[in-house]
């Protein structure tokens, strides 16, 4: 017994230190576990708050989308999609009816018709004029319109590009009509050379050669309607030329 007591007395301090160490470690472990639990709970609360905000925003967006969808759509601009056409006549390469849009101007219509031919009088056209549906764009032939070049025009929807100039020259209007219908303005299909033929509306070098070739092969034209027998000349081309030609 004495030896046991001596042993306990000798090792008591070590036993106490060991017990204290175990208790301290246990307390630290409990503290760490508690801290982790609190952190996890805080993180869950934050995530739940963020999710609730996101849900609220989604609900607001859905409500806004529903309200916008329930509104009647604003009427779209009919002029932007409306089919509009202009009739391009006179001294252009390919006279005819062309589709346009609301933002196009006279210069665009002339380009659609292949551009000017050599007889075009460009000085009497307002290229900046805006186009409208059913408008006639007329490019005059040199010498057809008298007076000063066009500086500005503001004609109505049915007016031609050169109408303002023509209307302002009322004193000369009768002379213009007479000259355009008189023989001095007409080109003789039987005597005109290649250069002269190209002064006709819509007649380029190729068509002038075709007229001369037909004349050489068949003799002189007996009447202007024979022009429709020349390859490449149809009713439309003849209608554009018949007031400018003679035999």
C-alpha positions in Angstrom: 0.0 0.0 0.0 2.8 2.3 0.8 4.3 1.8 -2.6 0.9 2.5 -4.3 0.6 5.8 -2.3 4.1 6.7 -3.2 3.5 6.0 -6.8 0.2 8.0 -6.8 1.9 10.9 -5.0 4.8 10.9 -7.5 2.5 10.8 -10.6 -0.5 12.8 -9.3 0.7 16.0 -11.0 1.0 14.2 -14.3 -2.4 12.7 -14.0 -4.0 16.1 -13.2 -2.2 17.8 -16.1 -3.5 15.0 -18.4 -7.1 15.4 -17.2 -6.9 19.2 -17.6 -5.5 18.8 -21.2 -8.3 16.4 -22.1 -10.9 18.9 -20.7 -9.4 21.8 -22.6 -9.3 19.8 -25.9 -13.0 18.8 -25.3 -14.0 22.4 -24.7 -12.2 23.5 -27.9 -13.9 20.8 -30.0 -17.3 21.9 -28.7 -16.5 25.5 -29.4 -15.4 24.8 -33.0 -18.5 22.7 -33.7 -20.8 25.4 -32.3 -19.0 28.1 -34.4 -19.5 26.0 -37.6 -23.2 25.4 -36.8 -23.7 29.2 -36.3 -21.9 30.0 -39.5 -23.9 27.4 -41.5 -27.1 28.9 -40.1 -26.1 32.4 -41.0 -25.2 31.3 -44.5 -28.5 29.6 -44.9 -30.3 32.8 -43.7 -28.3 34.8 -46.3 -29.1 32.4 -49.1 -32.8 32.4 -48.1 -32.9 36.2 -48.1 -31.2 36.3 -51.5 -33.5 33.7 -52.9 -36.5 35.7 -51.6 -35.2 38.9 -53.3 -34.6 37.0 -56.6 -38.1 35.5 -56.4 -39.6 39.0 -55.8 -37.7 40.4 -58.8 -38.8 37.5 -61.0 -42.4 38.0 -59.9 -42.1 41.7 -60.7 -40.6 41.0 -64.1 -43.4 38.5 -64.8 -46.1 41.0 -63.8 -44.4 43.7 -66.0 -44.2 41.3 -69.0 -47.9 40.3 -68.5 -48.9 44.0 -68.4 -46.9 44.8 -71.5 -48.3 41.7 -73.3 -51.8 42.8 -72.4 -51.4 46.2 -73.9 -52.5 46.6 -77.4 -49.6 46.9 -79.8 -48.8 50.3 -81.2 -49.7 50.6 -84.8 -46.7 50.2 -87.1 -45.8 52.8 -89.7 -47.9 51.9 -92.8 -45.8 54.1 -95.0 -42.6 52.1 -94.2 -44.1 48.9 -95.5 -46.6 50.2 -98.1 -45.9 49.3 -101.6 -45.3 52.5 -103.6 -44.7 52.9 -107.3 -43.5 55.7 -109.6 -43.6 56.0 -113.4 -40.2 57.1 -114.8 -40.5 58.6 -118.3 -38.5 60.7 -120.7 -34.8 60.6 -121.3 -33.8 57.6 -119.2 -32.4 54.3 -120.4 -35.2 52.1 -119.2 -38.5 54.0 -118.8 -41.1 52.2 -116.8 -42.9 51.7 -113.5 -40.7 51.0 -110.5 -41.3 50.1 -106.8 -39.9 52.6 -104.3 -40.0 53.2 -100.5 -41.0 56.3 -98.6 -37.4 57.5 -98.2 -36.4 57.5 -101.8 -35.9 60.6 -104.0 -36.0 61.5 -107.7 -32.3 60.6 -108.1 -33.1 57.1 -106.9 -36.0 56.7 -109.3 -33.7 57.7 -112.2 -31.1 55.2 -111.1 -33.7 52.5 -111.0 -34.6 53.3 -114.6 -30.9 52.8 -115.6 -29.8 56.4 -115.4 -30.0 59.1 -118.1 -29.5 58.6 -121.8 -27.5 61.1 -123.8 -30.4 63.3 -124.7 -31.3 64.0 -121.1 -31.5 67.6 -119.8 -30.3 67.2 -116.3 -30.4 70.9 -115.5 -34.2 71.0 -115.2 -34.6 68.2 -112.7 -34.7 68.5 -108.9 -32.9 65.3 -107.9 -33.5 65.9 -104.2 -37.3 65.9 -104.4 -38.9 63.1 -102.3 -40.9 60.6 -104.1 -44.5 59.6 -103.5 -46.9 56.9 -104.6 -48.2 57.2 -108.2 -45.8 60.0 -109.0 -44.6 60.6 -112.5 -40.9 61.4 -112.8 -40.2 62.9 -116.2 -36.7 63.6 -117.5 -36.9 66.2 -120.3 -34.9 66.0 -123.5 -32.3 68.8 -124.2 -34.1 71.8 -125.7 -37.5 70.6 -124.6 -37.7 72.9 -121.6 -36.8 76.5 -121.9 -35.7 78.9 -119.2 -33.4 78.7 -116.2 -32.4 75.4 -114.5 -34.4 74.2 -111.6 -33.3 75.4 -108.2 -36.1 74.0 -106.1 -39.4 72.4 -106.6 -42.3 71.4 -104.3 -44.9 69.7 -106.6 -47.8 67.6 -105.4 -47.8 63.8 -105.4 -48.9 63.5 -109.0 -46.5 66.1 -110.4 -43.4 65.2 -112.4 -39.8 66.1 -111.3 -39.7 68.9 -113.9 -43.3 70.1 -113.6 -42.6 73.1 -111.5 -40.2 74.4 -114.1 -42.6 73.8 -116.9 -45.5 75.5 -115.1 -43.4 78.5 -114.3 -42.8 79.0 -118.0 -46.4 79.6 -119.1 -45.2 82.1 -121.7 -43.1 79.4 -123.4 -45.4 76.4 -122.9 -47.1 76.7 -126.3 -43.7 76.9 -128.0 -42.5 73.8 -126.2 -45.5 71.8 -127.2 -45.3 72.8 -130.8 -41.6 72.1 -131.0 -41.9 68.7 -129.4 -44.6 67.7 -131.9 -43.2 69.5 -134.9 -40.9 67.9 -137.4 -37.8 69.9 -136.3 -37.7 67.9 -133.1 -38.3 64.5 -134.9 -35.5 62.3 -136.1 -35.8 60.7 -139.5 -35.2 56.9 -139.2 -34.1 56.7 -142.9 -31.5 59.5 -142.9 -30.3 59.7 -139.3 -26.8 58.4 -138.6 -25.7 56.5 -135.5 -25.0 59.6 -133.5 -28.3 61.2 -134.3 -30.2 58.1 -133.5 -28.7 57.9 -130.1 -30.3 61.3 -129.3 -33.6 59.4 -129.1 -35.1 58.5 -125.8 -33.8 55.1 -124.6 -31.6 54.5 -127.7 -28.0 53.6 -127.0 -25.2 52.6 -129.3 -26.5 49.0 -129.6 -30.0 49.9 -130.6 -28.8 52.6 -133.0 -26.7 49.9 -134.7 -29.7 47.6 -134.9 -31.8 50.3 -136.6 -29.0 51.0 -139.2 -28.6 47.2 -139.8 -32.3 46.8 -140.4 -32.3 49.8 -142.8 -29.4 48.3 -144.7 -31.1 44.9 -144.9 -34.7 45.9 -145.7 -34.3 49.3 -147.3 -35.9 52.5 -146.0 -38.7 52.5 -143.4 -42.0 53.0 -145.1 -43.7 54.1 -141.9 -42.6 54.6 -138.3 -44.5 51.5 -137.1 -41.9 49.3 -138.9 -39.5 50.2 -136.0 -41.3 47.4 -134.0 -39.9 44.9 -136.6 -36.3 45.8 -135.5 -34.9 43.2 -133.1 -35.1 44.6 -129.5 -37.9 47.1 -130.3 -41.3 46.3 -128.9 -44.5 48.2 -128.3 -43.3 49.9 -125.2 -40.2 51.2 -126.8 -42.1 52.3 -129.9 -44.7 54.2 -127.7 -41.9 56.1 -126.1 -40.3 57.0 -129.5 -43.2 57.5 -131.8 -43.6 61.3 -131.1 -39.8 61.8 -131.7 -39.4 59.9 -135.1 -40.5 60.3 -138.6 -39.8 58.7 -142.1 
